[in-house]
Amino acid sequence: MKLEGREQIIEYLTSVTPYSAEELSQYSTIGHGDVHINMRRGNDEVLHATLPLILSTESEIMIANRWIYPSKGRQIKALYDSLPVSHGIRTPSVTAEGDQVYQGIPVSYWAETYLHGQTLTEASFDGLGYGTYSQLTLWLAEFHHGHENTTPLREYFATRFHHLKEFFSSLEGDTHIDAADLQRIEEIIAYGESILNIAVNDTEVASTIHGDLRHQNLLLDNGSIGIIDFEQGINGGDWYADIEKLLMLSSNQLPDPTRPDRYRPPLSPEQKLALVDAYISAREALGWASADFARTLLHSPNLLQARINIFNIDNTLSSFVFGLIRGRASDESFNDTVGESIRSEVPRLQQQVRR
């Protein structure tokens, strides 16, 4: 579904939320994609709403539910209400939420408090230090440990790889994707499956994670840190994914003022390792059963690279799936763009995981 202009956005929102057109006129549109709308009312509140998206197979549902699910607002409210209040970290609170069926498809909305702050990228060039990342990693330890579930992490990844394989197998003959790229993707998934028992320990379980802990979602304001946009990890995932996105253990590059769009933490490799050691110790003090393996993982370059490969395979391929589903839902030409991304990124991903 594609909405054209503010009038159509407000018309849609009046049908899926309790807000009137007059109330919605107080909000300015700050984000409108093919599956999601964000509107902000001054410096007070942000209103989010999902757009209808048809998911036709179990594999599509399993993969796309990283972004889309019918009870999203309710789940986000429950998560925000349970987040740790510590280490100077600010998180939003949900002020309204609900679910609706629109043209036979479940959609969800929620409103949350607006958090002020300067993004981490901007702060990286303005004296951002080790202490900020220390606050974040110690908070993550509390967050992850308090939101573990009972799903073994190996099982979590095995299920995701199964559904990724099934989805891409269904694309044989698709005009947007080359057969050679589908073959490469099949080989990449097979490699991921082959290293699961090495890169993931049998003591590890999935937990709620942030899922998108990049610089745009971290806001600094007068010494406190705000975290927004917890949507991608609400259905569970790998604790290491948040660590990798925050600290970028797979990269030793420092911030480049000429490329503010490419975030890099202003940390040395030694500082990054020290932060993850502190994360592991904090979780160990809470009773984490996987602390010994996590230390082995951190200090074994080959093992760490295997875990980074698992992260990259899942993250990259599931993004392709979501892009193709979005294209089908709103604009077929978007699939051509995704196909071009696959042609350029899949060979690079294959080279990375072969290292």
Secondary structure, 3 states (H helix, E strand, C coil): CCCCHHHHHHHHHHHHCCCCHHHHCCCEEEEECCCEEEEEECCCEEEEEECCCCCCCHHHHHHHCCCCCCCHHHHHHHHHHHCCCCCCEECCCEEEEEEEEECCEEEEEEEEECCCCEEHHHHHCCCCCHHHHHHHHHHHHHHHHHCEEEEEHHHHHHHHHHHHHHHHHCCCCCCCCCHHHHHHHHHHHHHHHHHHHHHCCCCCEEECCCCCCCHHHEEEECCEEEECCCHHHCCCECHHHHHHHHHCCCCCCCCCCCCCCCCCCCCCHHHHHHHHHHHHHHHHHCCCCCHHHHHHHHCCHHHHHHHHHHHHHHHHHHHHHHHHHHHHHHCCHHHHHHHHHHHHHHHHHHHHHHC
